[in-house]
Amino acid sequence: MAEYPKEVRERLVGTPEQQTSGLVGERPGRWDNIVIEDYDPSWPARYEAAAAPIRAALGDRILAMEHVGSTSVAGLPAKSIIDIDVVERIFAQP
């Protein structure tokens, strides 16, 4: 992604004051920068690997489950975070 300037590829989250205030404990370090990466062809497989235990745990309670967000679009640079949308069936209680 050398063709994009650093300001486009990485962005601080919040203001410096918000970052240093620590109102609720320590912020995870991964929140300090958002890094956009070139499309990785392994993202669909990472989705499948993450979805399998969800399917196993929820079984027929799942109405639908999809790989969503920017990593689900082939060829699109994105944050390397796999987003999963699950629509769960609610069973009536007796």
C-alpha positions as CSV (number, residue, x, y, z in Angstrom):
1,M,0.0,0.0,0.0
2,A,2.9,2.3,-0.6
3,E,0.8,4.4,-3.0
4,Y,-1.3,5.7,-0.1
5,P,0.2,8.2,2.4
6,K,0.5,7.2,6.1
7,E,-2.4,9.6,7.0
8,V,-4.7,7.4,4.8
9,R,-3.4,4.1,5.9
10,E,-3.2,4.8,9.7
11,R,-5.4,7.0,11.8
12,L,-5.4,7.8,15.5
13,V,-8.6,6.9,17.3
14,G,-9.9,9.9,19.3
15,T,-8.1,13.0,20.4
16,P,-4.8,12.9,22.2
17,E,-6.7,14.0,25.3
18,Q,-9.1,11.1,25.0
19,Q,-6.2,8.7,24.4
20,T,-4.3,9.8,27.6
21,S,-7.3,10.3,29.9
22,G,-7.7,6.6,30.8
23,L,-11.1,7.2,32.2
24,V,-11.9,3.5,32.4
25,G,-8.6,1.6,33.0
26,E,-6.0,1.1,30.3
27,R,-7.0,1.2,26.6
28,P,-5.9,-1.8,24.6
29,G,-2.8,-0.9,22.5
30,R,-4.5,-2.0,19.3
31,W,-6.9,1.0,19.7
32,D,-4.1,3.5,19.2
33,N,-3.9,3.2,15.4
34,I,-6.2,1.9,12.8
35,V,-4.2,0.2,10.1
36,I,-5.6,-0.5,6.6
37,E,-3.9,-3.4,4.8
38,D,-4.1,-4.6,1.2
39,Y,-6.7,-7.3,0.6
40,D,-5.5,-10.6,2.0
41,P,-6.9,-13.7,0.1
42,S,-6.8,-15.6,3.5
43,W,-9.6,-13.5,4.9
44,P,-12.4,-15.7,3.7
45,A,-10.7,-18.8,5.2
46,R,-10.2,-16.9,8.5
47,Y,-14.0,-16.2,8.4
48,E,-14.7,-19.9,7.9
49,A,-12.4,-20.8,10.7
50,A,-14.0,-18.3,13.1
51,A,-17.6,-19.2,12.0
52,A,-17.2,-23.0,12.5
53,P,-17.2,-22.9,16.3
54,I,-20.1,-20.4,16.3
55,R,-22.1,-22.8,14.1
56,A,-21.1,-25.7,16.4
57,A,-22.2,-23.8,19.5
58,L,-25.4,-22.4,18.2
59,G,-26.5,-25.1,15.8
60,D,-30.1,-24.7,14.6
61,R,-30.5,-21.5,16.6
62,I,-28.7,-19.7,13.7
63,L,-31.0,-18.4,11.0
64,A,-28.2,-16.8,9.1
65,M,-24.5,-16.1,9.4
66,E,-22.4,-14.0,7.1
67,H,-18.9,-12.6,6.6
68,V,-19.6,-8.8,6.6
69,G,-17.5,-5.7,6.6
70,S,-14.6,-4.6,4.5
71,T,-12.7,-7.9,4.7
72,S,-15.6,-9.6,3.0
73,V,-15.1,-7.7,-0.2
74,A,-12.6,-9.3,-2.5
75,G,-9.8,-6.9,-3.5
76,L,-10.7,-4.1,-1.0
77,P,-8.0,-2.9,1.4
78,A,-9.3,-3.1,5.0
79,K,-8.6,-3.4,8.6
80,S,-7.5,-7.0,9.2
81,I,-10.5,-7.7,11.4
82,I,-13.0,-10.4,10.4
83,D,-16.6,-9.3,11.1
84,I,-19.3,-11.9,11.5
85,D,-23.1,-11.1,11.5
86,V,-25.2,-13.8,13.2
87,V,-29.0,-13.8,13.1
88,E,-30.2,-16.0,15.9
89,R,-33.5,-17.8,16.1
90,I,-35.4,-17.1,19.4
91,F,-37.2,-20.1,20.6
92,A,-40.4,-19.6,22.6
93,Q,-40.2,-20.6,26.2
94,P,-42.8,-23.1,27.4
